[in-house]
Amino acid sequence: MQQEIQDFINNIKVEEQADRVFTPAEINEELYDGEKALEDVLAACEKLAEEGKIARAEGKTEDGYKGQLFTKK
């Protein structure tokens, strides 16, 4: 799961990369059609961030989500 998430975040088209951040729910929906447990997706994202493979930030999205956001390092 971690490799899939890392590849997804790192392979966003260049014109879409500027300041693009993802919530765990967006990653779950894009990669797994929302079928994975959100806790598992979040745990995988956190591990990737701890390993320095993706970047993590705290913030709020336009749709009201407040929490961890993940982006390309």
Helices and strands as residue ranges (DSSP letters): H 2-10, H 14-17, H 24-32, H 38-50, E 55-60, E 66-71
